[in-house]
Amino acid sequence: MAGSITGLYWLILMLLCRVSVQPPVRILVAPRA
């Protein structure tokens, strides 16, 4: 299961870096955490 979480995390990070350099990670992680 760790692999799936890592893959998703990397995908989100890459998408965020590509979409914008802003820190929208908190908005995506806040409701998920």
Buried (B, 14 or more C-beta within 10 A) or exposed (E): EEEEEEEEEEEBEEEBEEEEEEEEEEEEEEEEE
